[in-house]
């Protein structure tokens, strides 16, 4: 009997594998275009990396405590629902879905940027928007082959995708120029207290996904020990690689050159090792970003049909066959992504990438704030001393999220506020409709 009960525990994730999952979720295509956006700020953005890493660790710690308090709870949205009610859980789930959708556009923009190494015309409008939309629908088509096909492409793409980042993080320091780095320190000329917070909004895009261990807490052997280790360890690994890569690039290329770049890692490789290497790096980036986009489109479709959303929007489909592709969901995903790509079109790919990723970060911060705030009511079962520190951690997480939102571009807050209002209205529309249907069913 003991052998039978021990076997499932052996199949669960330990701290090492859980850490690898978190690191892999963050390291990849998210950084491919980021140095171009940071080129508009300067090498002072290295301080933003420190601030973002601290904030990610703070939020990761808060969410890890949620998994420790209630290790059997499935999904981050369930914590919000348990803490604040079904409306909050629904809104949190919808915001997460919208965040994934918009993030897909950022990744598609990165694919277009690195394709410009081979087809320079796609770096300019209107060809860049046409190319981005074409990339989106190509990967929507790939998803029609099914989840197993999409998942099979992730592992080989991961190793290829690490090549550009690791080349800059390790090899870039052999070509690093202190003079170039110093000359690009603060190209905005703005105040330190305004420049660094704004850069932190941009940088935090690269940390999205650190909640992977918390989502998988039911699959972890010892959640109380392994979830915090995996979350903080994954963040530390990703932060080290990201900071090394971006700092090296800013010592190789002037900030002005980075700001105009459509493929910053390829341009950095060209400056280090020649144009042929730039083409190879671009191929790696295109493959990894394409695989990431395919996975994100799959994730967007599944999140949109998760129980928190589906149970309100389409209750008659709760018993759907989840191993099959939902063609309506994929088509809707493609239409929404295309609309976002067109609406966010900008003169340069770097500017479009910055707009899209900043909106994603603000929306993610709203969800992260909800997860952190959930600690306040859900910590009631803890001892008074532990409850005090847990609530302080939750409050600090909410404060960090609020600070990041406050530092974002005011014009982009409209993009971020609209989904919140729409999701709240949607909840009450679907809730009322379902209540009416239930009442009619009872009467019949």
C-alpha positions, -999 to +999 in steps of 0.1 A: +000+000+000+028+024+009+045+017-024+014+025-043+009+058-025+046+067-029+046+062-066+025+093-075+048+114-053+078+102-072+062+114-105+057+149-091+081+178-098+110+185-075+126+219-069+151+216-098+126+207-125+101+233-112+128+259-113+136+250-149+100+254-159+098+289-144+131+299-160+120+285-194+087+304-192+105+337-189+137+332-210+130+333-247+113+355-273+101+381-247+135+398-248+142+398-286+129+433-293+132+447-258+168+462-262+154+484-290+128+499-268+154+504-240+176+522-265+152+551-263+161+553-225+198+545-224+220+522-204+205+536-172+178+510-179+202+485-161+187+500-129+152+492-141+163+456-145+172+456-108+139+472-098+119+448-120+137+417-106+130+429-071+093+434-080+091+400-097+106+384-066+081+403-043+051+392-064+064+357-069+068+354-031+032+366-026+018+341-050+040+313-036+025+320-002-010+315-018+001+280-029+014+273+005-018+284+023-040+264-001-019+239-020-049+220-034-064+251-051-062+249-088-055+280-108-046+315-097-081+328-106-095+304-080-076+323-052-091+356-064-126+340-066-123+325-031-111+358-017-134+383-034-162+364-051-171+350-085-171+384-103-135+391-092-125+356-103-142+360-137-126+395-143-092+381-133-095+352-157-107+375-186-079+400-180-053+371-180-068+359-213-067+394-228-031+398-216-021+366-234-038+378-266-020+412-266+013+395-257+008+373-289+009+405-309+042+415-293+057+382-301+044+384-337+060+418-339+093+403-328+090+377-356+085+405-382+114+424-368+139+395-373+124+387-407+134+422-417+171+410-416+162+390-448+134+412-461+142+448-452+109+462-465+089+446-436+106+469-412+086+498-425+049+505-427+025+493-441+045+462-448+054+455-412+017+454-402+008+432-432+037+408-422+027+408-386-009+399-394+003+372-418+025+357-391-005+356-367-027+338-392+001+314-401+004+303-365-034+302-361-033+277-390-006+257-373-028+254-342-054+237-363-031+207-364-038+203-327-022+209-293+002+180-295+017+193-327+022+228-312+037+214-280+061+192-300+077+222-315+085+239-282+115+219-270+138+222-301+128+259-305+138+266-269+174+256-275+176+276-307+159+306-290+185+307-263+214+311-288+209+349-294+205+357-257+234+336-245+256+349-273+250+385-261+251+375-223+284+357-226+302+365-258+291+401-259+314+411-230+344+404-252+333+433-274+319+455-246+330+492-247+328+512-215+328+544-235+298+533-256+279+522-224+287+555-206+278+577-236+244+561-237+237+563-200+206+586-200+197+596-236+163+611-225+180+637-203+151+633-179+151+630-141+163+597-126+131+593-106+110+594-137+132+576-162+139+545-142+102+538-133+092+542-169+119+518-180+108+494-153+074+492-170+092+482-203+116+458-186+089+439-166+076+424-199+106+400-198+096+387-163+060+377-172+055+340-167+072+338-133+039+325-119+045+291-136+054+272-104+024+286-086+001+274-114+017+240-112+017+238-074-006+207-074+021+190-095+049+198-072+061+173-046+064+197-017+046+230-025+056+247+008+093+243+000+096+238-037+072+265-051+091+294-034+125+279-045+113+274-081+098+309-083+126+328-068+153+306-084+137+309-119+135+347-115+171+349-104+183+328-134+163+348-159+173+382-144+210+373-145+208+363-182+186+392-192+207+418-174+240+404-188+226+403-224+211+438-224+241+455-206+264+438-231+244+450-261+244+486-247+282+484-246+284+472-282+258+494-300+251+531-292+216+538-278+206+556-309+214+525-331+195+502-307+165+525-307+162+522-345+169+485-347+143+460-358+165+431-348+188+442-319+204+408-312+211+402-349+226+437-351+247+431-320+259+398-335+268+416-368+289+441-349+306+413-330+311+386-356+299+398-390+268+399-411+267+361-416+263+356-379+235+381-378+215+360-403+220+329-382+209+347-351+178+360-369+169+325-380+171+313-344+150+342-332+123+337-359+120+300-351+118+305-313+094+335-315+072+316-340+070+286-316+063+309-287+035+325-307+020+292-316+020+281-279+006+315-268-023+312-293-030+278-280-029+291-244-051+320-253-078+297-267-076+274-237-077+303-212-107+318-230-125+285-225-114+278-189-141+271-163-138+306-148-148+322-182-166+294-200-188+286-171-203+321-174-201+327-211-210+293-226-223+270-198-237+246-224-201+238-235-187+229-201-185+192-211-167+199-243-139+175-255-108+194-245-084+172-266-100+186-298-092+220-314-118+246-310-120+262-344-143+291-334-119+300-305-089+299-329-108+321-355-118+346-328-082+346-315-069+354-350-094+382-355-087+398-322-049+396-326-051+411-361-072+440-348-047+447-320-018+445-345-035+470-368-046+494-340-011+494-325+007+500-358+035+525-354+062+541-376+088+516-363+086+480-350+104+490-319+078+516-310+049+492-318+066+465-296+070+490-267+033+501-269+020+465-270+043+452-242+035+482-219-002+475-222+005+438-214+025+448-183-002+471-170-029+444-175-007+418-159-001+442-129-039+444-124-040+406-121-009+404-100-023+430-076-055+409-073-034+378-065-014+397-039-045+412-024-060+378-021-035+371+007-053+395+030-085+375+034-071+341+027-044+344+055-071+342+082-062+306+090-026+314+099-013+322+133-013+360+143+024+365+137+024+347+103-008+364+093+008+398+099+038+392+078+018+375+050-005+405+049+025+428+048+038+408+018+004+411+001+002+448+007+038+453-006+029+434-038-002+456-044+019+487-038+045+476-063+018+469-089+003+503-083+037+520-087+043+503-120+009+512-133+014+548-122+047+550-140+033+538-173+024+561-202-010+578-194-022+575-230-018+537-227-038+535-196-069+539-217-060+507-235-057+490-202-088+504-186-111+494-214-107+456-209-113+460-172-146+478-177-156+454-205-149+423-184-170+436-155-199+444-178-195+410-194-198+393-161-230+409-152-245+404-187-236+367-186-246+363-150-280+378-156-285+357-187-276+325-169-298+334-140-328+340-163-322+307-181-319+289-148-352+304-136-369+294-168-356+259-165-369+256-130-403+268-140-404+243-169 
